[in-house]
Amino acid sequence: MLKLLRTNNMKRYVILFIGMLLAVAACNQDKQEQQVVCDQCEGLLSKTMTMYVDNEMTRCPSNPNDMCMRVQFDRYQGDTAWVPFEQEICGFDYEPGYMYVLEVQRKKVGKDADGNPLYKYCLLHIKSKTPEPMKK
């Protein structure tokens, strides 16, 4: 009788263990599908950072006929202003109506005519994509 109880308990533990393994594998698979790698930003002058993208676009300062994403870089360091972002993020397809938290890689690629640094941004992965109603 004791041997039978041990066998039944063992079966339960094995089934529970297999179920947990399947759940972990499913979670890891979801994370891997969300990952987007853009190798154009790799190099010595690269920096990984978090970028927040607003749910609405704004007019670009350099060309008011174009629309730009609104972004924040240092949301938790007191900078709460959304700024127009006139560049593309390699590997990222913006969809209006969603707030994004992105992990991006920023690479310095040179300087503009005024001596300001120029950067290229590449998506590493989307940390979150949350539906947000448009203000219009």
Summary of the structure (lengths in Angstrom):
residues: 136
radius of gyration: 22.8
end to end distance: 71.6
largest distance: 85.6
contacts: 315
relative contact order: 0.20
helix: 29%
strand: 40%
